[in-house]
């Protein structure tokens, strides 16, 4: 398992480097599937030794080899975050698999789906943090991917042996029979709540793209984790918003990107949601 985690971490670093390229080129409206990487300052094409995740940043002392302009901290942070997130997802999902039966098609499909979703969420997080925009060209493919994945997940699950079906944990804690309906209800419920907020505030509190993002998060988490995710998102957003008002001089009407809070709440709910929900109900009952 340790070897798998190390390989996935290295793979995550490489993917993070690609995501940095995608984020920059989305801003410049350039294709991130063609052309060599280049310095954003001097436009010089970068050699392979300039593109080694984390190592090149350290070796070059945070400066371009050619023009000596500083390299943004975004690049190593996104690479490192992607590597850590990939390992965390793999480890978290592996704990839910009954490995006495070995890995099956559903296991690989599940890991692949959540790694791809992590890539979309990282791009949305960074881009909204920098530009206060959630791009449809990133968000819509993630929604389509999730819509196709959920039925496929159930189909493959039904094809498993009866013994495995009885013992396998489905991500999100949902049964096979009710899984699709659960995720759809979570998606449309979250989107409906955000649509209501959007209409009441006339678009002043959240943007229309936040509604589509809420739908995506519902498809990722299902019920009741989506409820926990939204609660955490608003709570974290309120705490940080108050901090910005107190310490940085921002005003109540200042624009603050909400997607990073939604994604932070989603990650917390994904990794620790069931434990937090169980703890909450243990206090009530």
PyMOL commands that set and color helices and strands:
alter all, ss='L'
color gray80, all
select helices_A, chain A and resi 2-28+48-50+55-59+74-95+99-101+105-131+136-158+162-167+176-201+208-221+225-248+259-284
alter helices_A, ss='H'
color red, helices_A
deselect
rebuild
show_as cartoon
